[in-house]
Amino acid sequence: MKNVKESANFIWAIADILRGDYKQSDYGKVILPLTVLRRLDCVLETSKESVLKKFEQLKTTKIENLDPILNKTAGFNFHNRSNFDFNKLIADPNNIASNLRNYINGFSEDAREIIEQFEFENQINKLDDNNLLFMIVKRFQEIDLHPNTISSMEMGYMFEELIRKFAEISNETAGEHFTPREVIKMMVNILFLNDREILTKKGITKTIYDCCAGTGGMLSVAEEYLHELNPDARLEVFGQELNPESYAICKSDLMIKGQNASNIKKGNSISEDQLNDQKFDYLITNPPFGVKWEKFAKKVNQEHETLGHGGRFGAGLPSVGDGSFLFLMHLMAKMKPDGSRLAIVFNGSPLFSGSPSKTKNESSIRQWIIENDLLESVVALPNQLFYNTGISTYVWVISNKKPVKRKGKVQLINAVDLYKKMSKSLGDKRNELSDDHIAEITKIYGEFKESGYSKIFDNKAFGYAKVTVERPERDVKGEIVKDKKGNPKPDSSLRDTENIPLTMDIQKYMEKEVLPHVPDAWVDHSKTNIGYEINFTKYFYQYKPLRSLEEIRKDILAIEQETDGLLKEVIG
C-alpha cells in the first residue's frame, strides 16, 4: 500500500463484506480489532519462528512466567506463542474460528488485554455463523501493516480515518476520539519552544501526560517531534482514556514502539484518576467540549469540599453542563513544583462563563489561574479545524515557571485567519494549518511582542470588581428613609451592579460614571465580588467604517428597479 489513504480505503472496503449481516454502526466492532491484530501480526512476523523455537525449549523448564524471555526473543514488549499467524490461519478455512481463538490466546498478557477491550470474541461466533470470518481474515492477510510500510504516525492517521468514518455512518461524534495532527503539532511546538536547550542534551528523559488520550495522537506527535529535535532524548508517555477501543489502539501503538504500555490507563481521569501520585514535565489534552459531569459530581464535590487546594478542584467547580475546567484543574494538579508546561484545547466558553459570586465557579477558577501567574497565553484558532465542530476553539498555555519576560503578563494570539482551505472536507473540518502557519504561530508566541496578531496584557487587565450600587428608599414625601443606626436604608428595587476594571479605582469610577446621573447612590462594599474574563473579540476588534448614505441609496434604488421588473414579469 502506497499511502495511508489507500490503506484506510482498502480496510474500509473490507467493511462492505459485512453489509446485510451487520448494522453499519457495528462495522467498527469487527474492523478495528482485526486492524490491531494484523498490525501486531506484521510486527512479529520476522521473529515468530525464533519465539516458537524458544517456547519449545522453555516448556521443559520450571520457569513460571515465560513472557519476559519470549518478549526478549521477539524483540518487543509482547510476543505470540501460538503456531498460527495470518498466513497459517487462511491456509485452513474450515477451522478458522477455533484457530483464530488459538492465535489470539497465544499473545502475551499485555497484548491479550488490548484485544479483550474490543470484545472481539462475540464477533468471531457471529462472523463464523454467517460464513464471513474466513473472507474477512483473508482480506486482512492481504494488507501489509508493518511499521516499515506504515509508520506509527501514519497508523494513527489510519485509525482516526476509520474511526471517523464509522462514527459518521452511525451518527456519533468522531471528534471525541482525536484532534487534527497539525493542531497537536502547533501545541507541541509551543510546549517545547522554551525548553529546546534542555531537550537537545544527550540522554535526557522527560515525561508527558494526556488525560483524554484517545488513540494516542497527542502523545505520538510529541514523541516524534522530540525525536526530531534530539534522537538521544526519551519522552516517556503517560495517558488515560475512557473509551475501550481508543484505549486499546493507543496501548498497542505504544507497545509496538517499545514504550511502557502500562503507562496508559483505562477509565475516567476525573472520577478515577489512575495516575494519582504522578507529576509530569509536559501535559497536553483536548477534552470533550461541553460534556455534562453530573454522573460523577458526587466524587468531584466531595474532593472540592474536603480537600480544597490540597486536592485538584480547590479553585472552584464549573457548571454541571460543561466539565472542561475539571480537566484543566486535573492537569494542573499534576505539574511538577519545579516547573511544568501545559497546553489544552477549549471552546470559547471557559474564557467568560460563570459570574463572580461567593460560590466558587468558572470565574473564580480563572481568577486563581491568572492571579497565581499561571496563564502564559491563549491562542484563538481558525474555525472549522476540527472534525466534529465548526465552533471557535482556543489553546490555553499554562506554566508554573514562566520566563522572566512573561511574569505577570498574558499573551493573546489571534490566529483565526492563519489557515488554508482543504481540498476535500472531512466532516466539519474544512480548514487546516499548513507547516508555515504552525511556524508563524510558534514564532509569534516565541517573540512575545505586540502585533496585529499578538496582544500582551498585565494579569490584572482581565479582572474586574462586580460592585453593588445601592440607592436610598424614600417615603411618600420623597424623604430618605433611615435605619436604626441613622444610615440610609437601601431600596432593593433600585439596586444595580457595575463591573469595574481592577485597573480602576472604584470611587473614581463612581464619581465619573455613576454619581453624575444618580448623586444619592453608594457602593455596598460587603457585596463586592472579584471576577476574571478574557474577551477576545474586544481586544482584537477592528473598526470598519460605515458605508456612506450615497452608497446605501444607490443600492436601495437598484433593488427597487430589480423588484419592479420582477413584478411586471409576474403580473404580465
QUIBELUR-V757495 format. One record per residue. N is the residue number from 1. RES is the residue in one letter. PHI is phi in radians with two decimals (999 if undefined). OMEGA is omega as a letter, one per 20 degrees, with the letter a starting at -180 (* if undefined). NEAR is the number of other C-alpha atoms within 10 Angstrom. Layout:
N,RES,PHI,OMEGA,NEAR  N,RES,PHI,OMEGA,NEAR
This chain:
1,M,999,a,13  2,K,-1.30,a,8  3,N,-2.61,a,11  4,V,-1.03,a,20  5,K,-1.02,r,14  6,E,-1.07,a,12  7,S,-1.10,r,19  8,A,-1.08,r,19  9,N,-1.15,r,14  10,F,-1.07,a,16  11,I,-1.17,r,21  12,W,-1.07,a,18  13,A,-1.16,r,12  14,I,-1.08,a,20  15,A,-1.05,r,19  16,D,-1.05,r,12  17,I,-1.08,a,15  18,L,-1.40,a,20  19,R,-0.95,r,11  20,G,1.71,a,8  21,D,-1.57,a,11  22,Y,-2.19,r,16  23,K,-1.22,a,11  24,Q,-0.97,a,16  25,S,-1.17,a,15  26,D,-1.78,a,15  27,Y,-0.95,a,20  28,G,-1.04,a,19  29,K,-1.13,r,17  30,V,-1.74,a,22  31,I,-1.24,a,22  32,L,-1.13,r,23  33,P,-1.11,a,21  34,L,-1.23,r,20  35,T,-1.13,r,19  36,V,-1.11,a,19  37,L,-1.04,a,22  38,R,-1.16,r,22  39,R,-1.05,r,22  40,L,-1.09,a,23  41,D,-1.09,r,22  42,C,-1.12,a,19  43,V,-1.12,a,21  44,L,-1.56,a,21  45,E,-0.91,a,14  46,T,-1.21,a,12  47,S,-1.76,a,15  48,K,-1.01,a,22  49,E,-1.06,r,15  50,S,-1.08,a,13  51,V,-1.14,a,24  52,L,-1.11,r,19  53,K,-1.10,a,13  54,K,-1.10,a,17  55,F,-1.08,r,19  56,E,-1.05,r,11  57,Q,-1.10,a,10  58,L,-1.33,a,15  59,K,-0.97,a,11  60,T,-1.40,a,8  61,T,-1.52,a,9  62,K,-1.73,a,8  63,I,-1.17,a,9  64,E,-1.37,a,8  65,N,-1.78,a,8  66,L,-1.49,a,15  67,D,-0.89,a,19  68,P,-1.03,a,14  69,I,-1.22,a,16  70,L,-1.23,r,24  71,N,-1.05,a,16  72,K,-1.09,r,13  73,T,-1.11,a,21  74,A,-1.25,a,24  75,G,1.49,r,17  76,F,-2.40,r,18  77,N,-1.47,r,22  78,F,-2.73,r,24  79,H,-2.72,r,30  80,N,-2.33,a,29  81,R,-1.81,r,25  82,S,-1.29,r,19  83,N,-1.22,a,15  84,F,-1.60,r,20  85,D,-2.48,a,23  86,F,-1.08,r,19  87,N,-1.13,a,13  88,K,-1.29,r,15  89,L,-1.08,a,22  90,I,-1.41,r,20  91,A,-1.37,a,13  92,D,-2.32,a,11  93,P,-1.03,a,15  94,N,-1.25,a,11  95,N,-2.01,a,13  96,I,-1.02,a,19  97,A,-1.18,a,19  98,S,-1.18,r,13  99,N,-1.18,r,20  100,L,-1.15,r,23  101,R,-1.09,r,15  102,N,-1.06,a,15  103,Y,-1.12,a,20  104,I,-1.10,r,20  105,N,-1.19,r,16  106,G,-1.38,r,18  107,F,-1.29,r,19  108,S,-1.16,a,19  109,E,-0.94,a,13  110,D,-1.04,a,17  111,A,-1.20,a,24  112,R,-1.12,r,16  113,E,-1.06,r,14  114,I,-1.11,a,21  115,I,-1.09,a,23  116,E,-1.07,a,15  117,Q,-1.05,a,17  118,F,-1.47,a,22  119,E,0.89,a,15  120,F,-1.25,r,17  121,E,-0.89,a,14  122,N,-1.07,a,11  123,Q,-1.37,a,14  124,I,-1.04,r,18  125,N,-1.06,a,14  126,K,-1.08,a,14  127,L,-1.12,a,19  128,D,-1.17,a,16  129,D,-1.06,a,11  130,N,-1.71,r,10  131,N,0.94,a,11  132,L,-1.91,a,15  133,L,-1.07,a,21  134,F,-1.08,a,21  135,M,-1.01,a,16  136,I,-1.18,a,19  137,V,-1.07,r,20  138,K,-1.05,r,17  139,R,-1.14,r,15  140,F,-1.17,r,21  141,Q,-1.14,a,20  142,E,-1.41,a,12  143,I,-1.86,a,16  144,D,-1.63,a,17  145,L,-1.95,r,23  146,H,-1.18,r,18  147,P,-0.96,r,17  148,N,-1.20,r,10  149,T,-1.61,r,14  150,I,-2.22,a,19  151,S,-1.16,r,13  152,S,-1.03,r,20  153,M,-1.09,a,17  154,E,-1.15,r,16  155,M,-1.10,r,23  156,G,-1.04,r,23  157,Y,-1.00,a,20  158,M,-1.15,r,22  159,F,-1.04,a,21  160,E,-1.16,r,23  161,E,-1.11,r,20  162,L,-1.16,a,20  163,I,-1.05,r,23  164,R,-1.05,a,22  165,K,-1.18,r,19  166,F,-1.09,a,24  167,A,-1.16,a,20  168,E,-1.08,a,15  169,I,-1.27,r,13  170,S,-1.84,r,14  171,N,0.98,r,10  172,E,-1.72,r,15  173,T,-1.60,a,15  174,A,-1.13,a,23  175,G,-1.15,r,22  176,E,-1.11,a,18  177,H,-1.55,a,25  178,F,-2.75,a,30  179,T,-2.09,r,24  180,P,-0.93,a,18  181,R,-0.99,a,18  182,E,-1.23,r,17  183,V,-1.21,r,20  184,I,-1.07,a,25  185,K,-1.04,r,20  186,M,-1.11,a,19  187,M,-1.10,a,28  188,V,-1.14,r,24  189,N,-0.94,a,20  190,I,-1.16,a,23  191,L,-1.05,a,23  192,F,-1.55,a,18  193,L,-0.91,a,15  194,N,-1.32,a,14  195,D,-1.89,a,11  196,R,-0.97,a,14  197,E,-1.06,a,9  198,I,-1.17,a,13  199,L,-1.23,r,22  200,T,-1.68,r,17  201,K,-1.33,a,13  202,K,-1.19,r,12  203,G,1.21,a,11  204,I,-1.27,r,13  205,T,-2.19,r,14  206,K,-2.23,a,15  207,T,-2.08,r,16  208,I,-2.41,a,22  209,Y,-2.38,r,28  210,D,-2.21,a,27  211,C,-1.45,r,28  212,C,-2.28,a,27  213,A,-1.18,a,28  214,G,0.98,r,30  215,T,-1.52,r,27  216,G,1.65,a,30  217,G,-1.00,a,24  218,M,-1.11,a,28  219,L,-1.16,r,26  220,S,-1.13,a,22  221,V,-1.10,r,20  222,A,-1.07,a,23  223,E,-1.14,a,20  224,E,-1.11,a,16  225,Y,-1.16,r,16  226,L,-1.15,r,22  227,H,-1.13,r,16  228,E,-1.11,a,12  229,L,-1.12,a,15  230,N,-2.75,a,17  231,P,-1.04,a,13  232,D,-1.50,a,15  233,A,-1.39,r,20  234,R,-2.25,r,18  235,L,-1.93,r,22  236,E,-1.51,a,16  237,V,-1.79,r,25  238,F,-2.33,r,25  239,G,-2.89,r,29  240,Q,-2.44,a,25  241,E,-2.51,a,24  242,L,-1.44,a,16  243,N,-1.28,a,18  244,P,-1.05,a,17  245,E,-1.15,r,24  246,S,-1.09,r,24  247,Y,-1.00,a,25  248,A,-1.13,a,27  249,I,-1.12,r,25  250,C,-1.05,a,26  251,K,-1.18,a,27  252,S,-1.14,r,26  253,D,-1.09,r,23  254,L,-1.13,a,22  255,M,-1.10,r,19  256,I,-1.13,a,21  257,K,-1.42,r,15  258,G,1.45,r,13  259,Q,-1.37,r,19  260,N,-1.39,a,15  261,A,-1.12,a,21  262,S,-1.26,r,12  263,N,-1.29,r,17  264,I,-1.72,a,23  265,K,-1.94,r,21  266,K,-1.85,r,21  267,G,2.29,a,17  268,N,-1.46,a,16  269,S,-1.19,r,22  270,I,-1.43,a,21  271,S,-1.57,r,15  272,E,-2.44,a,13  273,D,-1.15,a,15  274,Q,-1.57,r,18  275,L,-2.13,a,17  276,N,-0.87,a,10  277,D,-1.70,a,8  278,Q,-1.47,r,12  279,K,-2.17,a,19  280,F,-2.30,r,23  281,D,-1.29,a,19  282,Y,-2.27,r,26  283,L,-2.38,a,28  284,I,-2.61,r,27  285,T,-2.89,r,27  286,N,-2.22,a,25  287,P,-1.26,r,26  288,P,-1.07,a,19  289,F,-1.42,r,18  290,G,1.00,a,16  291,V,-1.59,r,12  292,K,-1.25,a,15  293,W,-2.17,a,19  294,E,-1.15,a,14  295,K,-1.00,a,10  296,F,-2.08,a,13  297,A,-1.06,a,15  298,K,-1.05,a,12  299,K,-1.12,a,13  300,V,-1.13,r,19  301,N,-1.04,a,15  302,Q,-1.09,r,12  303,E,-1.12,a,18  304,H,-1.08,a,19  305,E,-1.34,a,13  306,T,-1.50,a,11  307,L,-1.75,a,13  308,G,0.92,a,15  309,H,-1.28,r,14  310,G,-1.33,r,11  311,G,-1.85,a,16  312,R,-1.57,a,22  313,F,-1.99,a,26  314,G,-1.09,a,19  315,A,-1.24,a,21  316,G,2.55,r,25  317,L,-2.20,r,23  318,P,-1.29,r,22  319,S,-1.11,a,17  320,V,-1.09,a,13  321,G,-1.33,a,11  322,D,-2.64,a,18  323,G,-1.59,a,21  324,S,-0.85,a,25  325,F,-1.13,r,22  326,L,-1.09,a,22  327,F,-1.16,r,21  328,L,-1.13,a,26  329,M,-1.15,r,20  330,H,-1.05,a,17  331,L,-1.16,a,26  332,M,-1.10,r,23  333,A,-1.22,a,20  334,K,-1.83,r,21  335,M,-1.42,r,22  336,K,-1.28,a,16  337,P,-1.01,a,12  338,D,-1.54,r,8  339,G,2.22,r,13  340,S,-2.41,r,22  341,R,-2.28,a,27  342,L,-2.45,r,31  343,A,-2.32,a,25  344,I,-2.41,r,22  345,V,-1.65,r,26  346,F,-2.25,r,24  347,N,-1.51,a,19  348,G,-1.25,a,18  349,S,-0.92,a,17  350,P,-1.11,r,21  351,L,-1.27,a,19  352,F,-2.47,a,16  353,S,-1.15,r,18  354,G,1.48,a,21  355,S,-1.91,a,18  356,P,-1.02,r,21  357,S,-2.76,a,15  358,K,-1.22,r,11  359,T,-1.41,a,11  360,K,-1.42,a,16  361,N,-2.31,a,21  362,E,-0.97,a,28  363,S,-1.10,a,26  364,S,-1.26,r,26  365,I,-1.17,r,25  366,R,-1.06,a,27  367,Q,-1.02,a,23  368,W,-1.11,a,17  369,I,-1.12,a,19  370,I,-1.31,a,23  371,E,-1.18,r,15  372,N,-1.55,r,12  373,D,0.98,a,21  374,L,-1.79,a,24  375,L,-1.50,r,25  376,E,-1.55,a,25  377,S,-2.78,r,24  378,V,-2.23,a,24  379,V,-1.92,r,23  380,A,-1.46,a,23  381,L,-1.62,r,24  382,P,-1.09,r,22  383,N,-1.28,r,21  384,Q,0.98,r,22  385,L,-1.65,a,26  386,F,-1.78,a,24  387,Y,-1.28,a,22  388,N,-2.00,a,21  389,T,-2.70,r,18  390,G,-1.73,a,16  391,I,-1.31,a,14  392,S,-1.16,r,17  393,T,-2.25,a,22  394,Y,-2.39,r,23  395,V,-1.86,r,23  396,W,-1.67,r,20  397,V,-1.97,a,22  398,I,-2.10,r,25  399,S,-2.55,r,21  400,N,-1.78,r,20  401,K,-2.59,a,17  402,K,-1.17,r,19  403,P,-1.09,a,10  404,V,-0.92,a,8  405,K,-1.16,a,8  406,R,-1.66,a,18  407,K,-1.05,r,15  408,G,1.29,a,18  409,K,-2.30,r,21  410,V,-2.26,r,24  411,Q,-1.81,r,23  412,L,-1.81,a,24  413,I,-2.05,a,26  414,N,-1.75,a,24  415,A,-1.82,a,21  416,V,-1.10,a,15  417,D,-1.73,a,12  418,L,-1.65,r,18  419,Y,-2.74,r,20  420,K,-2.24,r,13  421,K,-1.25,r,14  422,M,-1.43,r,13  423,S,-1.19,r,8  424,K,-2.45,a,9  425,S,-1.20,r,13  426,L,-2.15,a,17  427,G,1.06,r,17  428,D,-1.47,a,16  429,K,-1.44,r,19  430,R,-2.03,a,19  431,N,-2.12,r,22  432,E,-2.57,r,22  433,L,-1.62,r,23  434,S,-1.43,r,15  435,D,-1.02,r,11  436,D,-1.14,r,11  437,H,-1.13,r,18  438,I,-1.06,a,21  439,A,-1.10,a,16  440,E,-1.18,r,15  441,I,-1.10,r,23  442,T,-1.10,a,18  443,K,-1.16,r,14  444,I,-1.01,r,18  445,Y,-1.10,a,21  446,G,-1.15,a,12  447,E,-1.26,r,9  448,F,0.94,r,18  449,K,-2.23,r,13  450,E,-1.29,r,14  451,S,-2.80,r,11  452,G,-1.08,a,10  453,Y,-1.67,a,19  454,S,-2.27,r,21  455,K,-2.22,a,17  456,I,-2.09,a,17  457,F,-2.22,r,14  458,D,-1.23,a,15  459,N,-0.88,a,22  460,K,-1.11,a,17  461,A,-1.06,a,17  462,F,-1.64,a,19  463,G,-1.70,r,22  464,Y,-2.64,r,20  465,A,-1.73,r,20  466,K,-1.57,a,21  467,V,-1.79,r,20  468,T,-1.70,r,18  469,V,-1.74,a,20  470,E,-1.80,r,21  471,R,-2.30,a,21  472,P,-1.31,r,20  473,E,-1.38,a,17  474,R,-2.16,r,15  475,D,-1.46,a,9  476,V,-1.08,r,6  477,K,-1.48,a,6  478,G,1.56,r,8  479,E,-1.42,r,10  480,I,-1.25,r,16  481,V,-1.46,a,15  482,K,-2.01,r,14  483,D,-1.50,a,9  484,K,-1.08,a,7  485,K,-1.50,r,7  486,G,1.53,r,8  487,N,-1.59,r,11  488,P,-1.00,r,18  489,K,-1.53,a,17  490,P,-1.22,r,21  491,D,-1.71,a,13  492,S,-1.08,a,11  493,S,-1.26,r,9  494,L,-1.77,a,12  495,R,-1.11,a,13  496,D,-2.50,r,13  497,T,-2.17,r,14  498,E,-2.29,r,18  499,N,-1.67,a,16  500,I,-1.94,a,18  501,P,-0.96,r,19  502,L,-1.12,r,17  503,T,-1.36,a,13  504,M,-1.95,r,12  505,D,-1.37,a,10  506,I,-1.04,a,18  507,Q,-1.12,r,13  508,K,-1.11,r,10  509,Y,-1.06,a,14  510,M,-1.04,a,19  511,E,-1.09,a,12  512,K,-1.52,a,11  513,E,-1.79,a,12  514,V,-1.96,a,17  515,L,-1.06,r,14  516,P,-1.03,a,11  517,H,-1.67,r,10  518,V,-2.31,a,11  519,P,-1.09,a,11  520,D,-1.61,a,13  521,A,-1.38,r,19  522,W,-2.58,a,18  523,V,-1.72,r,18  524,D,-1.61,a,12  525,H,-1.13,a,12  526,S,-1.18,a,8  527,K,-1.73,a,13  528,T,-1.25,r,19  529,N,-2.18,r,17  530,I,-1.68,r,20  531,G,-2.29,r,26  532,Y,-2.35,r,30  533,E,-2.62,a,22  534,I,-2.09,a,18  535,N,-1.67,a,12  536,F,-1.01,a,17  537,T,-1.01,a,9  538,K,-1.10,a,8  539,Y,-1.25,a,12  540,F,-1.97,a,15  541,Y,-1.14,r,8  542,Q,-2.03,a,8  543,Y,-1.21,r,6  544,K,-1.93,a,6  545,P,-1.08,a,6  546,L,-1.23,r,6  547,R,-1.24,a,8  548,S,-1.28,r,8  549,L,-1.05,a,9  550,E,-1.08,r,8  551,E,-1.11,a,9  552,I,-1.10,a,11  553,R,-1.08,r,10  554,K,-1.06,a,11  555,D,-1.10,a,11  556,I,-1.11,r,11  557,L,-1.08,r,11  558,A,-1.10,r,12  559,I,-1.14,r,11  560,E,-1.05,a,12  561,Q,-1.10,a,11  562,E,-1.10,a,11  563,T,-1.12,a,12  564,D,-1.03,r,11  565,G,-1.06,a,11  566,L,-1.14,a,12  567,L,-1.06,a,11  568,K,-1.08,r,9  569,E,-1.13,a,9  570,V,-1.15,a,7  571,I,-1.26,r,6  572,G,1.31,*,6
